[in-house]
Amino acid sequence: MSAAPIPARPPFVLLHGGRHGGWCWKHVAAALRQEGHAVYTPTLTGLGERAHLLSPSIGLDTHVQDLVAVFECEDVQDAVLVAHSYGGMVASGAMERIADRVRSLVLFDAHLPRTGESHGDMVGPARAAKHVEMAENGGEGWYIPTSDASWYGVTDPEHAAWVNSHTTAQPLKTYQDPVGNTDRAWSHPGMFIECVPSTLEPHALDRVRKRHADDPAFQYRVLHASHDAMVTDPEAVTKLLLEAVNFA
C-alpha cells in the first residue's frame, strides 16, 4: 500500500524594503527552502539587479504591480507574504488584488498604511523632508541615493560590506505617492515583527500594537535585532516566519 502524499507546504514571498532587493533574503530564503517551502524573492523595478531600469517615472503603483505580477505569473497560492520596511507600503496596496492568494501577511518592521497615506506620512515630516534633501543633493532631484549599512543597524564589517555593495538608489516618487485602498491588508490574518531598536516612527508602531490588541488574528512579535535582521540574524527571522505559516 503506497504512502499518502505529503501535503505541499505553503510558499513564501519575501519582499524587500527601500533601496534593497531580493538579494537581502539570501540566507532566510535558503533556510525556508530547506524546510520544504517554495520561496520567491522578487526585486522591485529600478532596485537591486533591476537598477538599470531606474527612472523618475517609477512610482509606488509600479512596485505594487511588480508584486501582483509575481503572484499572477507564478500562480502563487496560499502564500505567506513577508514585507520588510518600505515593502509594507507595496504589500498593503497589492493585497487588494492578491489577498485571496495570501495565507498570512507578515510585516517585518514594515509600514502598514491606511488608504491614501504615503511613505512620507508614515515616517513623518522630518524624515520625509530629509529624503527630499537627499534627492536634491545627491540624486539629481528625483532619486534617493544609498545610505551606509549602519542606517539599517548593520555594524558587523562583513555584513556591512555586503549590504553596501548591493543597495541601490530609489525614486523619490515611490516614497511620495499615496497608496490605494488598504482595507484588505488591515483585515487579513498575519503578524507584525518589531525589530528593536526599530527605525519606524512611534505612531506607526502604536497603530499595529493597537491592532494586535483588537484583532485576535493579528500577532505581534518583538525581535532584538537590527532593522536588517534578515542579514544580521537570519536564523531568528526564519523561526518567526515559520510561525506565520499557521496564522491562516
C-alpha positions as CSV (number, residue, x, y, z in Angstrom):
1,M,0.0,0.0,0.0
2,S,1.5,3.3,-1.1
3,A,2.0,6.1,1.5
4,A,-0.3,9.1,1.4
5,P,1.3,12.1,-0.4
6,I,2.8,14.7,1.8
7,P,0.8,17.9,1.5
8,A,2.7,20.8,-0.1
9,R,4.0,23.4,2.3
10,P,2.8,26.9,1.8
11,P,5.1,29.1,-0.3
12,F,6.8,32.2,0.9
13,V,7.0,35.5,-1.0
14,L,9.7,37.7,0.6
15,L,9.5,41.4,-0.3
16,H,12.5,43.7,0.4
17,G,12.4,47.2,1.7
18,G,13.7,50.5,0.3
19,R,16.9,50.6,-1.7
20,H,17.3,46.9,-1.2
21,G,16.5,44.0,-3.5
22,G,15.6,40.3,-3.4
23,W,19.3,39.7,-2.6
24,C,18.8,40.6,1.1
25,W,16.7,37.5,1.7
26,K,19.5,35.1,0.6
27,H,20.1,33.3,3.9
28,V,16.4,33.3,5.0
29,A,15.3,32.0,1.7
30,A,17.8,29.2,1.8
31,A,16.7,28.2,5.3
32,L,13.0,28.2,4.3
33,R,13.7,26.1,1.3
34,Q,15.5,23.6,3.5
35,E,12.2,23.3,5.4
36,G,10.4,22.3,2.2
37,H,8.9,25.7,1.2
38,A,9.0,27.3,-2.2
39,V,10.4,30.8,-1.9
40,Y,10.1,33.8,-4.2
41,T,12.3,36.9,-3.6
42,P,11.2,39.5,-6.2
43,T,13.1,42.7,-6.7
44,L,11.1,45.8,-7.4
45,T,11.6,47.8,-10.6
46,G,14.7,50.1,-10.5
47,L,16.3,48.4,-7.5
48,G,18.8,45.7,-6.9
49,E,19.7,43.7,-10.1
50,R,17.0,45.8,-11.8
51,A,18.8,49.1,-11.1
52,H,19.4,49.6,-14.8
53,L,15.6,50.4,-15.0
54,L,15.8,53.3,-12.5
55,S,13.6,56.1,-13.8
56,P,11.8,59.2,-12.4
57,S,8.5,57.7,-13.6
58,I,8.7,54.7,-11.3
59,G,6.2,55.2,-8.5
60,L,4.5,53.2,-5.7
61,D,2.0,51.8,-8.2
62,T,4.8,50.4,-10.3
63,H,6.0,48.4,-7.3
64,V,2.5,47.3,-6.4
65,Q,2.2,45.9,-9.9
66,D,5.6,44.2,-9.6
67,L,4.3,42.2,-6.6
68,V,0.9,41.4,-8.1
69,A,2.7,40.1,-11.2
70,V,4.7,37.7,-9.2
71,F,1.6,36.1,-7.8
72,E,-0.2,36.0,-11.1
73,C,2.7,34.9,-13.3
74,E,3.9,32.2,-10.9
75,D,0.4,31.3,-9.9
76,V,1.3,31.7,-6.2
77,Q,-1.5,30.4,-3.9
78,D,-1.8,30.1,-0.1
79,A,1.4,32.1,0.4
80,V,3.0,33.7,3.4
81,L,3.7,37.2,2.2
82,V,6.5,38.9,4.1
83,A,7.2,42.6,3.6
84,H,10.1,44.4,5.1
85,S,10.2,48.2,5.8
86,Y,9.0,50.2,2.7
87,G,7.8,46.8,1.3
88,G,4.9,47.2,3.6
89,M,3.6,50.1,1.5
90,V,3.8,47.8,-1.6
91,A,2.2,44.8,0.0
92,S,-0.6,46.8,1.6
93,G,-1.6,48.2,-1.8
94,A,-1.2,44.8,-3.5
95,M,-3.4,43.0,-1.0
96,E,-6.5,44.5,-2.7
97,R,-5.7,42.2,-5.7
98,I,-3.9,39.3,-4.2
99,A,-5.4,38.7,-0.7
100,D,-7.2,35.6,-1.9
101,R,-3.8,34.1,-2.7
102,V,-2.2,35.0,0.7
103,R,-2.4,32.8,3.7
104,S,-0.9,35.3,6.1
105,L,0.7,38.8,5.8
106,V,3.9,39.3,7.8
107,L,5.0,42.9,8.3
108,F,8.7,42.7,9.2
109,D,9.4,46.1,10.8
110,A,7.3,47.4,7.9
111,H,4.8,50.1,7.3
112,L,1.1,49.4,7.4
113,P,-0.5,52.5,5.8
114,R,-4.2,53.4,5.7
115,T,-5.8,54.2,2.4
116,G,-4.3,57.3,0.8
117,E,-1.2,57.5,3.0
118,S,2.3,57.8,1.6
119,H,5.6,56.6,2.9
120,G,6.3,60.2,3.8
121,D,3.1,60.2,6.0
122,M,4.4,57.0,7.7
123,V,7.9,58.3,8.5
124,G,6.8,61.8,9.5
125,P,7.6,65.3,8.1
126,A,11.2,65.5,9.3
127,R,12.3,62.3,7.6
128,A,10.2,63.0,4.5
129,A,12.0,66.3,4.2
130,K,15.3,64.6,4.7
131,H,14.5,62.3,1.8
132,V,13.8,65.3,-0.4
133,E,17.1,66.9,0.7
134,M,19.0,63.7,-0.1
135,A,17.4,63.6,-3.6
136,E,18.3,67.2,-4.2
137,N,21.9,66.9,-3.0
138,G,22.8,63.5,-4.4
139,G,20.0,62.3,-6.6
140,E,19.5,64.8,-9.3
141,G,16.3,65.9,-7.6
142,W,14.4,62.7,-8.3
143,Y,16.1,59.7,-6.6
144,I,17.3,58.9,-3.1
145,P,20.9,57.7,-3.1
146,T,22.1,54.8,-1.0
147,S,22.8,55.1,2.8
148,D,25.5,53.3,4.7
149,A,24.6,50.0,6.1
150,S,24.8,51.4,9.6
151,W,21.5,53.2,8.9
152,Y,19.9,49.8,8.9
153,G,21.6,48.8,12.1
154,V,24.2,46.6,10.3
155,T,27.5,47.1,12.1
156,D,29.4,43.8,11.6
157,P,32.1,44.7,9.0
158,E,31.4,41.7,6.8
159,H,27.7,42.2,6.8
160,A,28.1,45.9,6.2
161,A,30.3,45.4,3.3
162,W,27.8,43.0,1.7
163,V,24.9,45.4,2.2
164,N,26.8,48.4,1.0
165,S,27.8,46.6,-2.2
166,H,24.2,45.7,-3.0
167,T,22.0,48.6,-2.0
168,T,20.9,50.9,-4.8
169,A,19.2,54.3,-5.3
170,Q,15.4,54.5,-5.3
171,P,13.0,57.0,-7.0
172,L,11.7,59.7,-4.6
173,K,8.3,59.3,-6.2
174,T,7.9,55.9,-4.6
175,Y,8.1,57.5,-1.2
176,Q,5.7,60.3,-2.0
177,D,2.9,58.6,-3.9
178,P,-0.2,57.8,-1.8
179,V,-1.2,54.1,-1.6
180,G,-4.5,52.9,-2.9
181,N,-7.1,51.0,-0.8
182,T,-5.5,49.0,2.0
183,D,-8.7,47.6,3.7
184,R,-7.8,44.0,2.9
185,A,-4.3,44.4,4.4
186,W,-5.9,45.7,7.6
187,S,-8.3,42.8,7.8
188,H,-6.1,39.9,6.8
189,P,-4.6,37.4,9.3
190,G,-0.9,38.0,9.9
191,M,1.9,39.1,12.1
192,F,3.9,42.2,12.8
193,I,7.6,41.8,13.8
194,E,9.2,44.8,15.5
195,C,12.9,44.9,15.3
196,V,14.4,46.5,18.5
197,P,15.5,49.2,18.1
198,S,13.1,49.8,15.2
199,T,13.5,52.5,12.6
200,L,9.8,53.0,12.5
201,E,8.1,56.1,13.9
202,P,6.3,55.7,17.3
203,H,2.9,56.4,15.7
204,A,3.5,53.6,13.2
205,L,4.3,51.1,15.9
206,D,1.4,52.3,18.1
207,R,-1.2,51.6,15.4
208,V,0.0,48.0,14.8
209,R,0.1,47.4,18.6
210,K,-3.4,48.6,18.8
211,R,-4.5,46.3,16.0
212,H,-2.9,43.4,17.8
213,A,-4.8,44.2,20.9
214,D,-8.1,44.4,19.0
215,D,-7.6,41.7,16.4
216,P,-7.0,38.0,17.5
217,A,-5.9,37.1,14.0
218,F,-3.1,39.6,14.1
219,Q,0.0,38.5,16.1
220,Y,2.8,40.8,17.4
221,R,6.4,39.7,17.9
222,V,9.5,41.6,19.1
223,L,12.9,40.7,17.7
224,H,16.0,42.1,19.4
225,A,18.0,42.6,16.2
226,S,18.8,45.2,13.6
227,H,16.3,46.6,11.1
228,D,18.0,44.4,8.5
229,A,17.7,41.3,10.7
230,M,17.3,39.1,7.7
231,V,21.0,39.9,7.1
232,T,22.3,40.0,10.7
233,D,20.2,37.3,12.3
234,P,18.6,35.1,9.6
235,E,18.1,32.2,12.0
236,A,15.8,34.2,14.3
237,V,13.9,35.7,11.3
238,T,13.4,32.2,9.8
239,K,12.0,30.9,13.1
240,L,9.4,33.7,13.3
241,L,8.4,33.4,9.7
242,L,7.7,29.7,10.1
243,E,5.3,30.6,13.0
244,A,3.3,32.6,10.5
245,V,2.5,29.6,8.4
246,N,-0.2,28.7,11.0
247,F,-1.8,32.2,11.1
248,A,-4.4,31.4,8.5
